[in-house]
Amino acid sequence: MLARGARPARAIVAGQGLGVVTRATSRSDRVPPRAAHPSRVAAVAGFHPGFLVTDAPDSPHRLIRDLTAEVHRGLAEGDMSPEAIREFNQALDAAGADYATEVYPGTIHGFSMSDTDAFNPSALQRHWDRLIPLLDRTLAND
């Protein structure tokens, strides 16, 4: 079930590799494909996510220990506290994942969705500037 206003994850498949792209997703649909098939997932991109670090046993940061994908997180200001960003990045470090976590300046949650008041055209362009090369790098030789 998606939270109100959430967008479902999108999968991009090339050969044996899989790229997962999420925008403002609910916690319930964010990590399972990556956690269930970590060796098949080559790229993970998430934009203005929430609830990546919680106290729950199924918190996304606890489910990525076997992740081998390259990861990009594009955060709006206020999406995650500095402590939560640090904890999520530590989980990615422990998994040995290549990753980038960026806070997009001057944005609020939902910046990539043109049908919302949060839409920010320059942040959307930055999102594409990060996403396309990520997918090209990770899925091109598959």
Number of C-alpha atoms within 10 A of each C-alpha: 9 14 13 9 12 17 15 17 19 12 15 15 16 15 10 11 18 25 23 22 22 22 23 26 24 22 19 13 16 24 23 15 15 24 17 14 13 17 15 18 25 26 28 25 26 22 27 24 23 20 16 19 20 13 9 9 9 14 16 22 22 18 17 22 17 17 26 21 27 21 22 21 23 23 27 24 16 13 22 19 11 10 10 16 19 14 15 20 17 13 20 24 13 13 16 15 18 14 17 14 17 14 17 20 10 11 20 19 21 24 27 25 17 12 9 12 11 15 17 18 13 14 20 18 12 14 21 13 11 16 22 10 12 20 22 11 14 19 20 12 9 12
